Amino acid sequence: FVAVVITLSVIVHRDATVVMGFLLYYLLGSAGSTLEDLLYAQVFPSQIRWFYEGLLYVIPRLDLFNISKAVLHDVEPRSWAIVLPFVAYAACCCTTVLAIGALAFRRKDL
């Protein structure tokens, strides 16, 4: 999320960055799990289902890193074999978003 806000700060004005940051925090924190639930319930027609399945891979899934339920229910710690793919996913998302921000910053006059 920090990478997204940094990239936004390069592209738009600081007031818009704050507003868009709050909106993205809410949307990215809940949109992935909601979209996944809707796909599981087969709400979307089969002609456009591929679009929403692809959207799950494109949007950063902040809901995957929410450990509040695991802490609340005292779940045992996960092994590295489970955690490592999530770390790699987070690194890829951060790198991609920061690269977009770097390209936008490159075009700015200082």
C-alpha positions in Angstrom: 0.0 0.0 0.0 2.9 2.3 0.7 4.2 1.7 -2.8 0.9 2.6 -4.2 0.7 5.9 -2.3 4.3 6.8 -3.2 3.4 6.3 -6.9 0.2 8.3 -6.5 2.1 11.2 -5.0 4.3 11.4 -8.1 1.4 11.3 -10.5 -1.3 13.5 -8.8 -1.6 16.5 -6.4 -1.1 15.8 -2.7 -4.8 16.4 -1.8 -5.8 13.9 -4.5 -3.2 11.4 -3.2 -4.8 11.5 0.3 -8.3 10.9 -1.0 -7.3 8.3 -3.5 -5.1 6.6 -0.9 -8.0 6.2 1.5 -10.3 4.9 -1.2 -7.7 2.5 -2.5 -7.0 1.3 1.1 -10.6 0.5 1.5 -11.1 -1.0 -2.0 -7.9 -3.1 -2.1 -8.5 -4.3 1.4 -11.9 -5.8 0.7 -12.3 -6.0 -3.1 -10.2 -9.1 -3.6 -12.0 -11.3 -1.1 -15.4 -9.9 -2.3 -14.6 -10.6 -5.9 -13.4 -14.1 -5.0 -16.6 -14.8 -3.2 -18.7 -13.6 -6.1 -16.7 -15.8 -8.5 -17.1 -18.8 -6.2 -20.9 -18.1 -6.1 -20.9 -17.9 -9.9 -22.7 -14.6 -10.0 -21.0 -13.4 -13.3 -22.1 -14.7 -16.7 -19.6 -17.2 -18.2 -18.9 -14.8 -21.1 -17.3 -12.2 -18.9 -16.1 -14.4 -16.0 -12.6 -14.5 -17.5 -12.3 -10.7 -17.1 -13.0 -10.9 -13.3 -10.7 -13.9 -12.8 -8.0 -11.9 -14.5 -8.8 -8.9 -12.4 -7.9 -11.0 -9.3 -4.3 -11.3 -10.7 -4.0 -7.6 -11.6 -5.2 -5.8 -8.5 -2.9 -5.9 -5.4 -4.6 -8.2 -2.9 -4.1 -6.5 0.5 -6.7 -8.9 2.0 -4.3 -11.8 1.7 -2.1 -10.2 4.3 -4.8 -9.6 6.9 -3.9 -11.7 9.9 -6.4 -10.3 12.4 -8.6 -13.5 12.4 -5.5 -15.7 12.8 -4.4 -13.6 15.8 -8.0 -13.5 17.3 -8.4 -17.3 17.0 -4.8 -18.1 18.1 -3.9 -20.0 14.9 -0.5 -21.7 14.9 2.2 -19.9 12.9 2.5 -21.0 9.2 5.6 -22.7 7.8 7.9 -20.9 5.4 6.6 -23.0 2.5 3.2 -21.3 2.9 4.5 -17.8 3.7 7.2 -17.5 1.0 4.8 -17.3 -2.0 3.0 -14.4 -0.3 6.3 -12.6 0.3 7.2 -13.1 -3.4 3.8 -11.8 -4.4 4.1 -8.7 -2.2 7.6 -8.1 -3.6 6.4 -8.4 -7.2 3.5 -6.0 -6.5 5.7 -3.4 -4.8 8.3 -3.6 -7.5 5.8 -3.1 -10.3 4.0 -0.2 -8.6 7.3 1.5 -7.7 8.6 1.0 -11.3 5.5 2.8 -12.6 6.2 5.6 -10.1 9.8 5.8 -11.1 8.9 6.1 -14.8 6.4 8.9 -13.9 9.0 10.7 -11.8 11.5 10.4 -14.5 9.4 12.7 -16.7 9.0 15.4 -14.1 11.1 18.6 -14.1 12.9 19.3 -10.8 
